[in-house]
Amino acid sequence: MAFNWKTLAERIDPRKWDWRWARPAQDYLVANRAPVLAASIALLIGLWGGAVLGRVSAGAPLMDFAQLGSVGAQERPRAADAPRAGVALAENMAFHRLRTETNQAEPRACLEFTRPLDPSVNYADYLRLEPAAPFQTDVSGNLLCLGGLPLEPERQVTVREGLPSNDGRRTEADEVFTLTFGDRPAYVGFAGSGVILPRAEADGIAFETVNVERLHVEVLRVPDAILSQQDVSPGETNEEGGWGYWSFNYAAADVGVQVYEGEIDINTAGQRNNAQTTVFALGAALREMRPGAYVVKVRDASPGAGQRGEGSRDSVASAYRWILYTDLALQSFSGATGLDLVVRSLRTARPLGNITLTLIAENNEELARVRTNADGYARFAAALVNGEGPARARYVMAYGERGDFAALDLRRPGLDLSDRSVDGRRAPGDVDAYLYTERGIYRPGENVRLIGLIRDQVGRAISDRPSTLVVYRPNGTEARRIRMTEAVDGGAIAKNIAIDRSAPRGVWRAVLTVDGQDAVAGDVSWSVEDFVPQRLRVRVEASEGVLTSGQTRPINVQADFLYGAPGAGLAVEAEGRLLIDPNPFPQQAGYAFGRAEESFDERYFQLPSTVTDGQGAAQLAFALPEEPDTGLPLRARLIASVADPGGRVVRESFTVPVRLRDLYIGVKPAFENGRAGAGERVAYDVITLNAQGARIGVRGLQWQLVREEWSYDWYLDNSQWRWRRTGRDIPVDGATVDVAAGEPLRIARDGLREGAYRLIVRDPRTGVETSQRFGVGWGGPAEDGSTPDMVTVVAPDNPVRVGGRARVQIRAPYAGEAQIVVATRSRAGNAHRARGRGRNQYRRACQRRLGLRRLRARHGDDAARSGELASAAPRRGRGVCAGGYGRAHAGGQRRRRLAECAAQHAHRGARQRAQRPARGARARRHRHCGRRHPWPHPLSEPQPGGAFLRPPRAGRRGAR
């Protein structure tokens, strides 16, 4: 039989023994449980060894590992396919048992049946609850789970006769049972997932509890001298009766010194089974501020906690978390020549000077010590950061005034920007290789022609280092390993890879590693498939004119075999997708149509199928099965497919403009990029078109100009910080006008204050409306898909010559001071006006009032080859912190390499998003009137090799 280690551990654990008659002996064994466990295990191993020797002396075979759980047993282990004991289910369809789940905020009741259920059936029709309550059903296998029910009161549930299974069998009689959830188990945890607690303007650490009357809180301080051997992590949560008490008890037990211990009473009146939040003021509990981190342990101390009737020593609900209680925020930029750091205040977001930074290795040795300058900037050389083994840098520790301390773990990955579509590609290391094949699919027996370019971090060709090419099969196993000689001809390699005729079909992959670097330098994949060339030629003839409401359009399909015969008797099908037309009226370039807030989800439809006649011809009828109610110009993309006798489908596509309105109103701004400068005149041109795109005159149009005022609320949802937006429109101006068929109507307004606006033009007779958002000054329109703390950074459209100036435009969502970081792939530094002193020196820093600000940065020799990274952090007043990014690319003329530009900023009353951690229970509300701008996409990917030339992911770390 299999050995049950868990049962053995429970049996020999002294804490599980019930020796009430010998309490002193049990207390001694609990205090010395480590040697007791070791001696017990050694005794068991000795007994097993004696049994083995006894069997051998008697001529019996040695026991195998499956018999370890039954020393001296004579029976042979049971086969893997032998029948196991269990509850025998009935052959017919019947209700078997009820399961309840109460460990979530909303409990669930799962009804288990003897046969699998059909997910397409509405099983709510077969259930009756008394007293009645709304619920949702979820089917999984033979489980029917009911969700959305409250914990109280208890209910009578009736499973009606005739409830079907997925094979058509039905229940033969009503089943009635009582549904009682009972109370939720006790729960203790922390709100949020961060480990940074701002020392100023923070309420404290928020504890979340369920059915807990009293909390026991213990705070341990871990000194900075040993912190490099620890992981500052969000810790763990142990449920009542769980095994997590092991990690809870030993968290920082050997390195932490207790600095606080106490209890907190929680008023649970009227809050039974509801989650409650309690704030613990950590700062008030500490006697003094000393460098180091804190471990906060909290457990259920309610009377009778853990006494669930299963024993006298069940574990109670508990949780622990590492906390850095500080006002220092560390930000790092890693490059080929070192590690650049910026230290700022969490309270003011301003750079902090005269802060001591130490670089600590894996073996706890101090590698270097520096101080930040007046701009909060410091740097460690690459030789110190990139050591090997125990000498590799692990932590950067910062020491401020009055015992302020912060630590940055260098093993953490760089900041994840994937949610902003600017995450960049994976940075392989010191060597970067771009691999590609001449096509993406091959037949078995063909040769794959693989070509690669090998470059260093600044784009220089590497031609003096051998490499290894490893080819992997679709199942991930290694197919072959090819040793490559040094790259030639500017760091290029080429290789023919033969594919056997018996090679497995699927996606193959090849990776390249260069000598001297363990990380993969580059990879490429291709498909191996049994494909055959087309046998049919399909032609589609249809009018490309505008399809209006209620129209039907014939589509002629002609199918011919490539050897000349017509494709007679072949099945013809057609499908289509209805989507927004990005360029509905090409003659009216720059005009926008439809409401700014209106969206349209792509719709799929299918046309009736048919068969080709003896001449290979067929006709389809295209009409919208259901016309959507929208004022946006649309287009339909149709795909006609014909299947040859072997079943292979040949497709041909075409597009038809769709106009469901007789009138379209177009507006065109007289300014660029959706933003007018402060004090500039705001002007729009208005035209009116019919469905065919011809200019027409319309009388009695109404236009209105409104200012948009937005409010943003941050809130915590499942340990994730989210935000919601509410707004109101304030009328500014408006009138009733006539639009002629010849000249556009000009609408102009002077003296608009900075902020976000929307122009609305509407025809009251037909209800057709067009609107467009724009910003004035540092204000900008708000969008649902972007966070409310965005900065727009726009790089020059044309490549910058070596030694020239790159004109970068920063559009901050509000006025404030900015910290700008300019960096190449080699290093980073603070700069406002990036003046190169020698090679790649960007050390100047400034804080400046930002509105619509243009920054001129000189491109040095290294910068022109590899591009630059700029980061701006607008700030205003007290109580603000930096967060968020804007990004743009500037390329050099020598090599069209992409650069990247990131901007970070702060807003009034907002918490630093990267440090949203252990904060108070209240989610604070703030307003900044929608003064923001969406993320820019100023530069398309260069060709060829867009993925290779895309900028690498930002090598930036920040406090959590």
Disulfide bonds with the S-S distance in Angstrom:
Cys110-Cys145 2.14
